Amino acid sequence: MEQNWILKEAMKSRKSSDVVILEKPDVKRYLNGLLKKRFWPVIHSSLEASDYVYAPESKPETEWEESQYLTRSLTFMLFDGRCAFFKGRLSCSASGWMLSREFYLSLSEENDPRVIIEILGNSRFAGCPPTLSIDMAVEKKGTDFYQITLHAGSGAGWGYGEEYVDETIRKVIDVNVRMYDFTMDSIIIPQDLGEFLTIAYEAYEAY
């Protein structure tokens, strides 16, 4: 009996495909229900409260994620009207969950290089250090020149309860909005760097 679902799912695959991914239907339905019906309303309300453009606007889609266990994930983003400044991904398996996030910090060429160096080399980000890219094609002063990407992820087993996931989602989205609000003029002066880092540590600190 256990093999029946494998054969049925394999029969659904495209014959032209070189790879077939098999997901146990009842587990897939359960995980999709968690993401779309249980956690998406929490994500959606937090995105909407940010007053920024967000995606998806409705009817979120889940996707298979490579893992030791069957895992489905849901991705969501915040935009400033020009480009994304935050991306989150909530992943769920039968054994637990993970909330990954990225913050895209765009800074102008006028920033003090010491600010850039301090963010990149900060010891409290050492477990998952930020990455830097530089747009050498920028022609106008004040436009994006540096982009620092901060990465982090946290998760747990379901023993903590679904309310703990709700709390984490709300906190992470709120922190990323505050980080963007703090840097929306694309400049961090050295005197304000400590305040920015204090906000960032709430969601991105990784020893």
C-alpha positions as CSV (number, residue, x, y, z in Angstrom):
1,M,0.0,0.0,0.0
2,E,2.8,2.4,0.9
3,Q,4.2,2.1,-2.6
4,N,0.9,3.0,-4.3
5,W,1.3,6.8,-3.8
6,I,4.8,6.7,-5.3
7,L,3.6,5.0,-8.5
8,K,0.6,7.3,-8.8
9,E,2.8,10.4,-8.4
10,A,5.4,9.1,-10.8
11,M,2.7,8.6,-13.4
12,K,1.8,12.3,-13.2
13,S,5.3,13.4,-14.1
14,R,6.1,14.6,-17.6
15,K,7.7,11.9,-19.7
16,S,10.1,14.4,-21.2
17,S,11.5,15.3,-17.8
18,D,14.9,14.1,-16.7
19,V,14.1,14.5,-13.0
20,V,11.0,13.5,-11.1
21,I,10.3,14.8,-7.6
22,L,7.9,12.7,-5.5
23,E,6.0,14.3,-2.6
24,K,3.7,12.2,-0.5
25,P,0.2,13.8,-1.2
26,D,-1.1,13.9,2.4
27,V,2.0,15.4,3.8
28,K,2.2,17.9,0.9
29,R,-1.5,18.9,1.6
30,Y,-0.7,19.3,5.3
31,L,2.3,21.5,4.7
32,N,0.5,23.6,2.1
33,G,-2.3,24.1,4.5
34,L,0.1,25.3,7.2
35,L,1.7,27.8,4.9
36,K,-1.4,29.1,3.0
37,K,-4.1,28.8,5.6
38,R,-2.3,29.1,9.0
39,F,0.7,31.3,8.4
40,W,-0.1,33.3,5.3
41,P,-2.7,35.5,7.0
42,V,-0.1,36.4,9.6
43,I,2.5,37.2,6.9
44,H,0.0,39.1,4.8
45,S,-1.3,41.3,7.7
46,S,2.3,42.2,8.7
47,L,3.3,43.0,5.1
48,E,0.1,45.1,4.7
49,A,0.8,47.0,7.9
50,S,4.2,48.0,6.6
51,D,2.7,50.4,4.1
52,Y,5.2,49.3,1.5
53,V,4.5,47.4,-1.8
54,Y,4.6,43.7,-1.1
55,A,4.4,40.4,-3.0
56,P,2.6,38.2,-3.3
57,E,-0.5,40.4,-3.0
58,S,-2.8,37.4,-2.7
59,K,-3.1,33.7,-3.4
60,P,0.5,32.8,-2.4
61,E,2.1,29.8,-4.1
62,T,4.2,27.2,-2.2
63,E,7.1,25.3,-3.7
64,W,9.1,22.2,-3.0
65,E,12.4,22.8,-1.2
66,E,15.3,20.4,-1.2
67,S,15.8,18.9,2.3
68,Q,16.2,15.7,4.2
69,Y,12.5,15.7,4.8
70,L,9.6,16.8,2.6
71,T,9.6,20.6,2.9
72,R,7.4,23.2,1.3
73,S,8.2,26.9,1.4
74,L,6.5,30.3,0.8
75,T,8.4,33.4,-0.3
76,F,7.4,37.0,0.3
77,M,9.0,40.4,-0.4
78,L,8.8,44.1,0.4
79,F,9.6,46.8,-2.2
80,D,10.2,50.5,-2.0
81,G,8.5,51.2,-5.3
82,R,11.8,50.8,-7.2
83,C,13.3,47.5,-6.0
84,A,13.1,44.9,-3.3
85,F,14.7,45.6,0.1
86,F,13.5,42.5,2.0
87,K,12.9,38.8,1.1
88,G,11.6,36.2,3.5
89,R,11.0,32.5,3.1
90,L,9.0,30.4,5.5
91,S,9.8,26.7,5.1
92,C,7.8,24.0,6.8
93,S,8.3,20.2,7.2
94,A,6.5,17.7,9.4
95,S,9.3,18.1,12.0
96,G,9.8,21.9,12.1
97,W,10.0,25.2,10.4
98,M,12.6,27.7,9.3
99,L,12.3,31.5,8.5
100,S,15.0,32.7,6.2
101,R,15.5,36.4,5.5
102,E,17.6,38.8,3.5
103,F,17.8,42.6,3.7
104,Y,19.2,44.5,0.8
105,L,20.9,47.7,2.1
106,S,21.5,50.1,-0.8
107,L,23.9,53.0,0.1
108,S,25.2,55.9,-2.0
109,E,28.8,56.6,-2.9
110,E,28.8,59.5,-0.4
111,N,28.8,57.1,2.6
112,D,31.9,57.1,4.8
113,P,33.9,53.9,3.9
114,R,34.3,53.2,7.6
115,V,30.5,52.6,7.8
116,I,30.7,50.0,5.0
117,I,33.7,48.3,6.6
118,E,32.1,48.2,10.1
119,I,28.9,46.5,8.8
120,L,30.8,43.9,6.7
121,G,33.3,43.1,9.5
122,N,31.0,43.3,12.5
123,S,31.7,40.4,14.8
124,R,28.0,39.9,15.7
125,F,27.3,39.0,12.0
126,A,30.2,36.6,11.9
127,G,28.1,33.4,11.8
128,C,26.5,34.6,8.6
129,P,28.5,37.5,7.3
130,P,27.0,40.2,5.0
131,T,28.0,40.3,1.4
132,L,28.9,43.4,-0.7
133,S,28.5,44.4,-4.3
134,I,29.5,47.7,-5.9
135,D,27.8,49.2,-9.0
136,M,30.7,50.8,-10.8
137,A,28.3,51.9,-13.6
138,V,26.5,54.5,-11.4
139,E,26.8,57.9,-13.0
140,K,24.8,60.1,-10.7
141,K,25.8,61.1,-7.2
142,G,23.3,59.9,-4.6
143,T,22.1,56.8,-6.4
144,D,22.8,53.3,-5.3
145,F,26.5,52.5,-5.3
146,Y,27.0,49.9,-2.5
147,Q,24.7,47.0,-1.9
148,I,25.2,45.1,1.3
149,T,23.1,42.0,1.7
150,L,22.4,40.7,5.2
151,H,21.3,37.1,5.6
152,A,19.9,35.1,8.5
153,G,17.6,32.2,9.3
154,S,16.0,30.8,12.4
155,G,13.7,27.9,13.1
156,A,12.6,25.2,15.5
157,G,10.6,22.1,16.0
158,W,6.8,22.3,16.4
159,G,7.2,21.8,20.1
160,Y,7.5,25.6,20.5
161,G,4.0,26.0,19.1
162,E,2.6,27.7,16.1
163,E,2.2,31.0,18.0
164,Y,6.0,31.2,18.3
165,V,6.2,31.1,14.5
166,D,3.6,34.0,14.4
167,E,5.7,36.0,16.8
168,T,8.9,35.4,14.8
169,I,7.2,36.4,11.5
170,R,5.9,39.6,12.9
171,K,9.2,40.5,14.5
172,V,11.3,39.8,11.4
173,I,9.1,41.9,9.1
174,D,8.9,44.7,11.6
175,V,12.7,44.8,12.0
176,N,13.3,44.8,8.3
177,V,10.9,47.7,7.8
178,R,12.6,49.7,10.6
179,M,16.0,49.0,9.0
180,Y,14.8,50.3,5.7
181,D,13.1,53.4,7.3
182,F,16.4,54.2,9.0
183,T,18.4,54.0,5.7
184,M,15.9,55.1,3.1
185,D,18.0,58.2,2.2
186,S,20.9,55.8,1.3
187,I,23.2,57.3,3.8
188,I,24.3,56.2,7.3
189,I,26.5,58.7,9.1
190,P,29.1,57.2,11.5
191,Q,27.4,58.7,14.5
192,D,24.2,56.8,13.6
193,L,25.8,53.4,12.8
194,G,25.4,52.1,16.3
195,E,21.6,52.7,16.2
196,F,21.3,51.0,12.9
197,L,23.3,48.0,14.0
198,T,21.2,47.7,17.2
199,I,18.0,47.3,15.0
200,A,19.8,44.9,12.7
201,Y,21.0,42.6,15.5
202,E,17.3,41.8,16.4
203,A,16.9,39.8,13.2
204,Y,20.4,39.3,11.7
205,E,22.8,38.7,14.6
206,A,24.6,35.4,14.1
207,Y,27.7,34.6,16.2
